[in-house]
Amino acid sequence: MLLALWGKYDTLCTIKFIFVKDKEQSTMKETEVYILGGFLGSGKTTLLRNILKQENEAGRKVAVLLNELGSVSVDSGLIDDDVPLKELFGGCICCTIQDKLEVQLHELLTENELEAVYIETTGAAHPVEVLDAIMSPLFAEKLAYKGIITVVDLLRWRDRNQLSPQLRQLLVEQVHHADFILLNKKDLVTEMEAAQLLYSIQALNADAVCLLTEQAEVSIASLQQLKRKQSHQHQELDVNHHLHLSAIVYSFEGAIKQTDFEEWMRNLPDTVYRMKGYVAFTHSQYPYLFQYSYGMPMLMNEMMKMPLNIVIIGENVQKEQLISELKELERKAKN
């Protein structure tokens, strides 16, 4: 049964989900996940090849998930055979084929002992939707989300006003939500233009690390510093303490009261964009599948035991506060 959590919502959405065996989930280790984003033709595949070359030299075991809007892969032939690869065709992972992505990512994690997974998105992908798609509550606690690396074609950015309003807005959103921005193809603009374009991008996203590049050349060590604590030593790049978008995973130890959970959601900040997972309520034998999107919550009663994990995705959210509030819900349920 599908339920809206409170009466002001009249429209219910179809929820797609898969089941994963507990024993399979328990065999996975924590794996770094990087999202490679950017508009069509910006240089994402070139960046991916540069990264894989450096990962191979470092002896790390990594995998790739490619998303193509068409039915034929253009980029897979550029990736070495020894790199585990999954491909998703015929749609964007942030909307039409989320369920397929979950299956493919789960297979990559269970079939290989991986240190990192790189997900190259389509040029039409929205960063929030992509992060929502990959952070499945079934295995999210096994992932170390490292951030969004966005490649910007400086010529495209310079001429963005020639795009349709929808594409121009997508380009802006990709910049706004990035954690690391490569301002690519700097050799095709003058130094003055490059400085002006860099300033305009930093005005949209002052928190991201920005780097002017040719052929999407970047040190893998710089990317791996995302979400690490800064040391007092001088660093070549100013790497931030936290990611622009956060993906918080919380595992419940037991059941909570549904009324308390609903009240908690009503008080969430607007910067919490997505939540999903499995929640056990004190009145029910089985947990509920839970979805929350831009303020609209939904529940679906399950008929089997599921891992009691929820994933919270938001912008500059207070992780410690949210976790403390969820723990308080569990404490109240026990009393």
C-alpha positions as CSV (number, residue, x, y, z in Angstrom):
1,M,0.0,0.0,0.0
2,L,1.3,3.4,-1.0
3,L,0.7,6.3,1.4
4,A,1.2,10.0,1.4
5,L,2.4,11.0,4.9
6,W,0.1,13.9,5.3
7,G,-3.0,15.1,3.5
8,K,-1.8,18.1,1.6
9,Y,-0.4,16.0,-1.2
10,D,-2.9,14.7,-3.8
11,T,-0.5,13.1,-6.3
12,L,1.4,9.9,-5.6
13,C,4.3,8.7,-7.7
14,T,5.2,5.2,-8.7
15,I,8.2,3.8,-6.8
16,K,10.6,1.4,-8.4
17,F,12.9,-0.7,-6.3
18,I,14.9,-3.9,-6.2
19,F,15.7,-6.4,-3.4
20,V,19.3,-7.4,-2.5
21,K,20.2,-10.4,-0.4
22,D,21.6,-9.6,3.0
23,K,24.5,-11.9,2.6
24,E,25.5,-10.2,-0.6
25,Q,25.4,-6.8,1.0
26,S,27.5,-7.9,3.9
27,T,30.4,-8.9,1.6
28,M,30.9,-5.4,0.2
29,K,33.6,-3.0,1.5
30,E,33.5,0.7,1.4
31,T,34.2,2.0,-2.1
32,E,34.9,5.6,-3.2
33,V,32.4,7.0,-5.7
34,Y,33.1,9.9,-8.0
35,I,30.5,11.5,-10.3
36,L,31.9,12.9,-13.5
37,G,29.5,15.5,-14.9
38,G,29.4,18.3,-17.4
39,F,27.7,19.4,-20.6
40,L,27.9,17.5,-23.9
41,G,31.4,17.7,-25.4
42,S,33.0,19.3,-22.4
43,G,35.7,16.7,-22.0
44,K,34.3,14.2,-19.5
45,T,35.6,11.1,-21.4
46,T,39.1,12.7,-21.7
47,L,39.1,13.3,-18.0
48,L,38.0,9.7,-17.3
49,R,40.9,8.4,-19.5
50,N,43.4,10.6,-17.6
51,I,42.0,9.4,-14.3
52,L,42.1,5.7,-15.2
53,K,45.7,6.0,-16.4
54,Q,46.8,7.5,-13.0
55,E,44.7,4.9,-11.1
56,N,46.4,2.1,-13.0
57,E,49.9,3.6,-12.3
58,A,48.9,3.7,-8.6
59,G,47.9,0.1,-8.7
60,R,44.3,0.7,-7.5
61,K,41.4,-1.4,-8.5
62,V,38.7,0.8,-10.0
63,A,35.6,0.4,-12.1
64,V,33.6,2.6,-14.5
65,L,29.9,3.1,-15.1
66,L,29.0,4.8,-18.4
67,N,25.7,6.4,-19.2
68,E,24.8,6.9,-22.8
69,L,21.6,8.6,-24.0
70,G,21.6,6.6,-27.2
71,S,21.5,2.8,-27.8
72,V,25.2,2.4,-28.8
73,S,28.3,3.1,-26.7
74,V,30.7,5.7,-28.1
75,D,33.2,5.7,-25.2
76,S,33.5,2.1,-24.0
77,G,36.2,1.2,-26.6
78,L,38.5,3.9,-25.0
79,I,38.6,2.0,-21.7
80,D,41.1,-0.8,-21.1
81,D,39.7,-4.3,-20.9
82,D,41.0,-4.9,-17.4
83,V,38.8,-2.1,-16.0
84,P,35.4,-3.4,-14.9
85,L,32.8,-1.6,-16.9
86,K,29.0,-1.3,-16.9
87,E,27.0,0.7,-19.5
88,L,23.6,2.1,-19.3
89,F,21.9,3.0,-22.6
90,G,18.6,4.6,-23.8
91,G,18.1,7.2,-21.1
92,C,19.6,9.3,-18.3
93,I,20.4,7.7,-14.9
94,C,18.9,10.7,-13.2
95,C,15.4,10.0,-14.4
96,T,14.3,7.3,-16.8
97,I,16.7,4.4,-15.9
98,Q,17.4,4.8,-12.2
99,D,16.4,1.2,-11.4
100,K,18.8,-0.1,-14.0
101,L,21.6,1.9,-12.5
102,E,21.0,0.4,-9.1
103,V,21.3,-3.1,-10.5
104,Q,24.5,-2.3,-12.4
105,L,26.2,-0.5,-9.6
106,H,25.3,-3.4,-7.2
107,E,26.9,-5.9,-9.6
108,L,30.1,-3.8,-9.9
109,L,30.4,-3.7,-6.1
110,T,29.7,-7.4,-5.5
111,E,31.6,-8.9,-8.4
112,N,34.8,-6.9,-7.8
113,E,37.0,-5.8,-4.9
114,L,37.0,-2.1,-5.8
115,E,38.7,0.9,-4.3
116,A,36.7,3.4,-6.5
117,V,33.9,3.7,-9.0
118,Y,33.8,6.5,-11.5
119,I,30.4,7.3,-13.0
120,E,30.4,9.3,-16.2
121,T,27.0,10.8,-16.7
122,T,25.3,12.1,-19.8
123,G,25.7,15.8,-20.6
124,A,22.0,16.2,-19.8
125,A,22.3,14.9,-16.2
126,H,21.3,17.0,-13.3
127,P,23.8,16.6,-10.3
128,V,21.1,16.2,-7.6
129,E,19.2,13.6,-9.5
130,V,22.4,11.6,-10.3
131,L,23.4,11.5,-6.6
132,D,19.9,10.4,-5.7
133,A,20.1,7.6,-8.2
134,I,23.4,6.1,-7.1
135,M,22.8,6.3,-3.3
136,S,20.7,3.2,-2.8
137,P,19.7,2.5,0.8
138,L,20.4,-1.1,0.1
139,F,24.2,-0.5,-0.1
140,A,24.8,3.2,0.5
141,E,26.6,2.6,3.8
142,K,29.2,0.7,1.7
143,L,30.0,3.7,-0.5
144,A,32.3,6.6,0.3
145,Y,30.8,9.4,-1.8
146,K,33.7,11.7,-2.7
147,G,32.0,14.4,-4.8
148,I,31.0,15.7,-8.2
149,I,33.7,16.6,-10.7
150,T,32.3,18.9,-13.4
151,V,34.0,19.6,-16.6
152,V,33.1,23.0,-18.2
153,D,33.9,23.8,-21.8
154,L,35.1,27.4,-21.6
155,L,33.8,28.2,-25.1
156,R,30.4,26.7,-24.3
157,W,30.3,28.7,-21.0
158,R,31.3,31.9,-22.8
159,D,28.5,31.5,-25.4
160,R,25.9,30.0,-23.0
161,N,23.4,32.8,-23.7
162,Q,23.0,31.3,-27.2
163,L,21.6,28.1,-25.7
164,S,17.9,27.6,-25.0
165,P,16.7,28.7,-21.5
166,Q,16.4,25.0,-20.4
167,L,19.9,24.1,-21.4
168,R,21.4,27.3,-20.0
169,Q,19.8,26.5,-16.7
170,L,21.1,22.9,-16.7
171,L,24.6,24.3,-17.4
172,V,24.3,26.6,-14.4
173,E,23.0,23.8,-12.2
174,Q,25.9,21.6,-13.1
175,V,28.3,24.4,-12.0
176,H,26.4,25.3,-8.9
177,H,26.4,21.7,-7.4
178,A,30.0,20.8,-8.4
179,D,32.7,20.1,-5.8
180,F,35.6,20.3,-8.3
181,I,35.4,22.2,-11.6
182,L,37.7,21.8,-14.5
183,L,37.5,24.8,-16.8
184,N,38.6,22.9,-19.8
185,K,40.0,24.0,-23.2
186,K,41.8,27.0,-21.8
187,D,44.0,27.0,-24.9
188,L,41.0,28.1,-27.0
189,V,40.5,31.4,-25.2
190,T,42.7,34.3,-24.3
191,E,44.1,34.7,-20.8
192,M,41.8,37.6,-20.2
193,E,38.8,35.6,-21.3
194,A,39.8,32.7,-19.1
195,A,40.1,35.0,-16.1
196,Q,36.7,36.5,-16.8
197,L,35.0,33.1,-17.2
198,L,36.7,31.8,-14.1
199,Y,35.3,34.8,-12.1
200,S,31.8,34.2,-13.4
201,I,31.9,30.5,-12.4
202,Q,33.3,31.3,-9.0
203,A,30.4,33.8,-8.5
204,L,28.0,30.9,-8.9
205,N,29.9,28.4,-6.8
206,A,32.5,29.9,-4.5
207,D,33.0,26.6,-2.5
208,A,34.3,24.5,-5.4
209,V,37.9,24.0,-6.3
210,C,38.4,25.5,-9.8
211,L,41.2,24.6,-12.2
212,L,42.0,25.8,-15.7
213,T,42.9,22.8,-17.9
214,E,43.8,21.6,-21.3
215,Q,42.7,18.1,-22.3
216,A,41.1,17.8,-18.9
217,E,44.6,17.2,-17.3
218,V,44.3,17.0,-13.5
219,S,46.2,15.2,-10.7
220,I,44.2,12.3,-9.2
221,A,45.7,13.3,-5.9
222,S,43.8,16.6,-6.0
223,L,40.5,14.9,-6.7
224,Q,41.0,12.4,-3.9
225,Q,41.4,15.2,-1.4
226,L,37.7,16.0,-1.7
227,K,36.0,15.7,1.6
228,R,39.2,15.3,3.5
229,K,40.1,17.5,6.4
230,Q,42.6,20.2,5.6
231,S,45.9,20.1,7.3
232,H,47.9,23.1,8.4
233,Q,50.4,22.5,5.7
234,H,50.4,24.5,2.5
235,Q,48.5,22.7,-0.3
236,E,48.7,23.4,-4.0
237,L,44.9,23.5,-4.3
238,D,42.5,24.9,-1.7
239,V,40.4,21.8,-1.0
240,N,37.3,22.4,1.0
241,H,36.3,20.7,4.3
242,H,32.9,19.6,3.0
243,L,31.1,18.8,-0.2
244,H,28.6,21.1,-1.8
245,L,26.0,18.3,-1.9
246,S,26.0,15.9,1.0
247,A,24.8,12.2,1.1
248,I,24.2,11.2,4.7
249,V,23.5,7.5,5.4
250,Y,21.8,6.7,8.7
251,S,21.1,3.1,10.0
252,F,18.3,2.7,12.5
253,E,18.8,0.2,15.2
254,G,15.1,-0.5,15.6
255,A,11.6,0.8,15.1
256,I,10.4,4.4,15.7
257,K,7.0,6.1,16.1
258,Q,5.5,7.2,12.8
259,T,4.0,10.3,14.3
260,D,7.4,11.4,15.5
261,F,9.0,10.7,12.1
262,E,6.3,12.8,10.4
263,E,6.9,15.7,12.8
264,W,10.6,15.5,12.2
265,M,10.1,15.8,8.4
266,R,7.8,18.8,8.8
267,N,10.7,20.6,10.4
268,L,13.4,19.8,7.8
269,P,15.2,22.7,6.1
270,D,14.5,23.4,2.5
271,T,18.0,22.4,1.6
272,V,17.2,18.7,2.2
273,Y,16.3,17.7,-1.4
274,R,15.9,13.9,-1.2
275,M,15.5,11.1,1.3
276,K,14.9,7.4,0.7
277,G,15.3,4.2,2.5
278,Y,13.6,1.7,4.8
279,V,12.0,2.7,8.1
280,A,10.5,0.4,10.8
281,F,7.5,1.8,12.7
282,T,6.4,0.5,16.1
283,H,2.9,-0.4,14.8
284,S,4.1,-2.6,11.9
285,Q,5.8,-6.0,11.7
286,Y,7.6,-5.1,8.5
287,P,9.5,-1.9,7.5
288,Y,8.2,0.7,5.0
289,L,10.0,1.9,1.9
290,F,10.3,5.6,2.3
291,Q,10.7,8.3,-0.4
292,Y,11.0,12.1,0.1
293,S,11.5,14.6,-2.8
294,Y,11.5,18.3,-2.3
295,G,9.1,18.2,0.6
296,M,6.8,15.4,-0.6
297,P,7.0,12.2,1.4
298,M,5.7,8.8,0.6
299,L,5.6,5.3,2.2
300,M,5.1,1.8,0.8
301,N,4.5,-1.0,3.2
302,E,7.0,-3.9,2.6
303,M,6.2,-7.5,3.2
304,M,9.7,-8.6,4.2
305,K,12.6,-7.5,6.3
306,M,14.9,-4.9,4.8
307,P,18.0,-3.1,6.0
308,L,16.9,-0.1,8.0
309,N,19.0,2.5,6.2
310,I,17.9,5.9,5.0
311,V,19.9,8.2,2.7
312,I,19.6,12.0,3.1
313,I,20.7,14.2,0.2
314,G,20.9,18.0,0.6
315,E,23.0,21.1,0.2
316,N,25.2,22.3,3.1
317,V,23.1,20.3,5.5
318,Q,24.1,19.9,9.2
319,K,25.0,16.2,9.3
320,E,25.6,16.0,13.1
321,Q,22.3,17.7,13.9
322,L,20.3,15.4,11.6
323,I,21.9,12.3,13.0
324,S,21.3,13.6,16.6
325,E,17.6,14.1,15.7
326,L,17.2,10.6,14.3
327,K,18.8,9.1,17.3
328,E,16.4,11.0,19.5
329,L,13.5,9.4,17.5
330,E,14.9,6.0,18.4
331,R,15.3,7.0,22.0
332,K,11.7,8.2,22.3
333,A,10.4,5.0,20.8
334,K,12.2,2.9,23.5
335,N,10.6,4.9,26.3
